[in-house]
């Protein structure tokens, strides 16, 4: 009974040691052979994970070479790898992760076991994470001896045929508008993707908008059609000729569901040669703008406004805020998604350029800076023309946690070792029980009789 108790204590302490850092992952328990495993890390990760930090070990701590990679999409960290072609038990190990323990920066290793079964995947794909600002390729490796038809969802929905063996497929982003953050379906796989397109939004097309002013989405939360339509007897002017101009013209927002207050900022500029009075029109179940109307702007005057989001936080959406004057209207497209992780919150303003197209703001105009690869941002982050823009200060990740809260992991590990030593010494000293006491007694009597004269 005591032995079982000590064993339970050891298991508990070892589990506590391994999870003191609070990192998690959605690694599955079992995979097929030669399958693409795409793993999302949860918890606080201060700096992006590199492929060099990732390794796969077979049971017995035998490192197994695999194709692998990593990526960060919308502040979520992913690793991917092609599973080994031999059925066995393996461990995913990610070394030297910069994280926090009780708020203090610390460097830890993450490890989790998984199984590779006897069945083989029909095909695999690489890379498992897409981050691209230009046309990109996916490489499929089919394990079947006949053709396979698969479908993809991005940049457009289409199907194509996989031939046996190696297949390399090109994807064009020529028609991608703005920054797209999505999960790209590629056959049986779902690939996290960040794609920055350079195409301008189409003009003079009909947009499918319901009575409340919301966009009827086709696929993906960035999806929308437009941007010009007649609505309620107001005609939307060509954006390059509009007298009133929104800045930005698209506001892409990813917001934490638990945030106390969600708001967005924008400005309206009168580019005309005379004063213009206008009113705002929007879905009042989603937005609230506290302004006395009508609002008047002098020629070349600009004014900043703030809207508060007052709708539910259960689904992603796209909705317009209009500025209307006379028989004309200009508009701001607000695209909003809600997440459960506060660290995934971000805002991406997209402005109109001189040709009427769309572009991200330069980081300098956002009053921010681009952090170096070895630095972390102490403030909020926004997408910009140059990449992720830090609205705050850039600084090097501190390793001081190794001498701070990291001692807790070492202490618990030491306790595990001491308990093991104690149990070993205790049971080594216990004398063996007599297996045949009757035989031993008879033996003694026989020896006594043989010694008698």
N, C-alpha and C positions, 0 to 999 in steps of 0.2 A: 504493500500500500504506500509506504514511504517513497519507494522508488518511482511510482507513478506520479506522486506529488512533485518530487524534484524534477522529473521530466517535464511536467506541465509548466513549472516555473521557468525552466530553461527556454522552452518554446516561446513563452510570453515575452521574456526579456529580449530574445533575439528578434522577435517581430517588432518590439518597441524600438530596438536599435535601428532596424532597417527603415523605419518609417518616421523617424524623428524629424526629417526634413520637410515632410508634408507634400512631397511631389507624388503625382499619380499619373496614370496613363490608361488609354483604352485598348491596350494590347490584348488580343483575344487569347483564350486558353489553348486553342488548337488551330493550326493552319494546314493547308495542303502543301505538298512538295512543290517547290518552284513557284510559289504564289507571291504576289506583291503585297507585303504587309505595310500598311500606312497607319502610323501610330501618332496620336495627339497627346502631348504632355499637358497635364494640369498642375496648377500651383504657380508659385512665383518663380519665374525664370528671368534673371536680370539681363543676360546677354544671349544672343542667338546661339543655338546649338550647331556645331559644325559636324560634317561627316566623319572627321578624324576622331571625334569623341565617342563614336558609336562602334560597338563590336558585338559579335554573336559568339557565345561559347557553348560548346556541346558539354553534356554532363561529364564531370571529371575535370572541368576548367580547361577544356581543349578549345582554343580559339578556332573558329570556322570562318574561312574567307567567304564573303558574300558581296554582291553589288548593293550599294547603300547610298543614302543621301539625306539631306535635311532641308528645312525651309521654314520661314516665318511668314505667315499670312494674317493680316489684321491683328497683329500682336499675339497670335496663337502659334505655338511652336510644334513642329512636326518632324518626325524621322521616318524614313522608309527603307526597306531592304527586301531583297528577293530571298525567300526562305530556302534553306538547304534542301538538297535532293535526297536526303536519307532520313527515314523515320527515326525519331529519337526525341529526347528531352533537351531543350536548349534554354539559354538565358540571354535576354536583351540587356546589355550593359551600356550605360551612358556615363562617361567619366567627366569629372571636373565641371559639374554644373554650378553656375553661380546663381544661388538662390538666397532665401532669407529664412532664418529660424528666430521666431519671436521678434521679428523686425530687424534683425542684425544680418548683414551680408555674410554668407557662408558658402564654401565650396564643398560639394558632396558628390557622391556617385549614386546613380539610380540603377537598380537591378530588378528584373522580373522574369520569371520562367514561363515557358510556353512549350507546347508539343507540336511536332510535325508528324502528321499521320501517314498512313500507307498510300493514300490516293494522291494523284498528281493534279495540279491545276491545269485547266484547258489551255491557258495562256497567261503570261504576265506582262506588265507594262512598266516602263521607266521613262523619265523620272516619276516618282510618286507624288511630287509636289511641283507645281508650275508657278514660276515667277518670271514674267516676261514683259518687255516693252517693245517687242518685235515679233515677227513670225516665229513659230516654235515647232519642234518635232516631238513626237512620241514614238518610242520603240516598243513594238510588241513582239513577243517570242511565243509562237504557237506550238503547243506540244502534241497537236493532233496531226494525223496524216491526211486529213481532208480539209477543204476550205471551211472557214467559219465566218458567219456574218455577224457583225457587232454594230452598235450604234453609239454615237457621241452626242452630247448636248450643247457643246460650246466650241467655237464662237457661234455655230448654228447647228441645229439638229440635222443629222444625216447618218446614213449607214454606209459601211464599206466592208470588203471581204478581206479576212486574214488568210493568207496562204500558209501552208506548213513551214515552220521555221521562223526566220527573222523577217520582220516587216517594219519599215520606217515610214511614218505618215506625217506630212506637213500640214500645219494649221495656220491659216492666214488671219491676221487681225486688221486687215484693211478696212473692214466695215464696223470695227468695234469703236463705240463712242465712249470717251472718258475712261475712267478706271473701273474695271469690273472685278469684284471680289465674289467668288462663287465656288461651288463644288461641281467640277466638271465630270459628268458621267462618261466613262470610257469603257463600254461593255459592262462587265461585272464589277468594275472598280469605280470609286468616287474620289477624284483627285482635287485636293484643295488648290485653288488657283487665284493668282493676282495677275491681271493682264491690263496693261495701260495702253489703250488705243489712241490713235491720232485722228480718227475720222470726226467730221463735224456732224452735229445732229441734223437730220433732214428738215427741210422747210416746205411750207405749202402742202402739207399732207393732212389727212383727217386723223385726229386723235380720238380714241375711244375713251370718253370721260363720262362718268355717271352723273346723276343729278346733284350729288354733293360736291362735285369737283374733284373726286378721286380718280386715279388712273386704273383702268381695268387691266391688270397685269397678265402677260402671256406666259412668261416663264422666268424664274429667278427674281429676286427682289429688286435688282437693278433694272429689270426689263420695263420698257415703256415705249410708246409709239407717239410720234408727233414731230415737231411741237406745235403746229399751228392749226387752229380750228375756230369756226364761228360758234359762239356760245352766248345765249341770252341776248342776242342782237348786238353783241360787241364783236368786232373783228380784231383779231390779233395782228398787229403790224409786223412786217418783216423785221426781225430783230436788229438787222444792221441799219434800219431806217427809223426805228422807233424813237419818238420824242422823249419818252421816259425809259430809262434803262435800269434794270436790276443789276446789282453787283454783290454777290455772285449771281449767276443765272441758274446754277444747280448747286444744291447743298446736300451732300451725302453724309448722313449721320448714323453712326452705330452707337447705341446708348445702352447703358446698364439699366436693367429693369428696376433696380432698387434706388435709382437716383432720386433725390428729393425734388428737384426741379429741372426740367429739360427745356432749354430755350435755344434760340438761334438768332444770329445777327445778320443783317443785310442792309444795304443802302439803296436808295433810289436817286437817280440823277436826271435832271431836266436838261437834255441836250438841244432843246429848241431855242428859238430866238426871242421868245416871249414867255411870260409867266403861265404856268399851267396848274390847274387845280384837279385833284384826283381823289378817289376813295379806294380802300382796299376791299377785295371780295375773296372769301376763302371759306373752307369748311369749318364752321364754328364748333363742330363736335371734336375737331382736332386741334385747332389753333385759337389763340387769343392775342390780339394786338391792341394795346391801350393807347389809342391816338384819337384826338378830336378831329372829326372830318367835316367838310372836305379839307384836305391838306394842300397847301399852296407852295409851289417851288418857283423861284425866279429863274430866269434864263441862266443856264450853266451852274445852277445851285444843286448841291447834293445834301441829303440828310440820311442819317443812320436810324434804323428801326430794330426793334427786338420783338420776336414772337415767342409765346410760351406754348409748349405742347400740353394739351389738356385731355387727350384721348387715352384709350386703353393701350396697354403695353404687351399685348398677347400676339400680335402679328405684324409683319413688316408691310410697308405701304409706300406709295408715292402720291403726292397731292400738290396742287398748285396754290400759290398765293398770287392774286391778280392786283395790279394797279390799273384802274379804269378812269378814263377821262373822255369827254365828248362821246364819240362812237368807237373809241379805240381801247386797246388793252395791252399791257405788257405783263410778264409773269415770271415768278420764281418757282422752280421745281424743287420740292423738298422730298428726298428719298430717305426713309428712316427704317432701321432694323433694330431689334432689341435682343440683348444677350444677357446671360446669367453671370458672366465674369466681368467684374468692374475693370479689369486690366485690358479688356478688348475695346473699350470705348474710344471712338475717334470721330473726327469731323473732317470732311474733305470739301472745301469750297472750289467750284469750277467756274471760271469767269468767261466772258465773251471776248474774243480777240477782234482785231480790226476787220477781219474778213467775215465775221459772223459765226466763226467756229467756236469751239470750246477748248479751254486749256486750264491747267492747274495754276495756282499762284506761285510765283517765285518764293523761296523760303524767306528771303530778306523782307518781302512785303508782308509776310505774316509775323514779322518781328521775332524771327527765330533763327536757328542755326542748324547746320548738318553735323551730327556727331560722328566722330571717327569710329571705326569698327570695334575698337577696344573700349569705347566709352559708352556710358549709359546716360539717358536723359532724366533729369530730376523733375521735369514738368510734364505737361501734356504733349502729345505728338500729333502732327497732321501731315497728310500727304501733300507734297509740293512738286514743282517741276523737277527739282534735283533729287527727290527721294523723300524719305521720312524726315520731317522738319521738327526739331525740338523747340517748343515754346517754353523755354526755361534755360537751365544750365547743363552743359555736357561735362561729365566727369568720369574718371576711371573707377571701375568697380573695385571696391575695397575687399581685400582678402583678410581683413582683420578679424572677421568672424571665426577664423580657424583658431584664434586664441581666445574667442569670446564664448559664444554659445555652442561652438563645435565640441567643447569639452564634455557636454552632456552625452553626446554619442560615444565618445571614448570611455566615459565613466561607465555607461551601461554595458559597453563591450567588455570592459574589465571585470564587471560583476559576473557576466556570463562565464568568463574564463575561470574565475575563482570558484563559482558554484560547481563547475565541471571537475576542478581539481579536488574540491571537498568531497564530492560523491565518489570519485575514484579512490581516494585514500580511505574513505570510510568502508567501502565494500571490499577493498583489498585486504584489510585487517581482520575481517570476519572469518573465524575458523570454519572449515568445512564441516557440515553435519555428518554424523556417522550414518552410513547407508545400511550397515548390517550389525547392529549392536549385539544381537544374539550370537552371531558367529564369532564376534570378538571375545565374548564371555566364555564360550566353549573352548576357544583356542587357549585362553589363559588357564582354564582348568586342566586341559590336556598337558600343557607345559608343566604344571605343578605336579601332576601324577608322574610324569616321566622323570622328575627330579627326586622322587621319594626313593629311599634305600630299599 
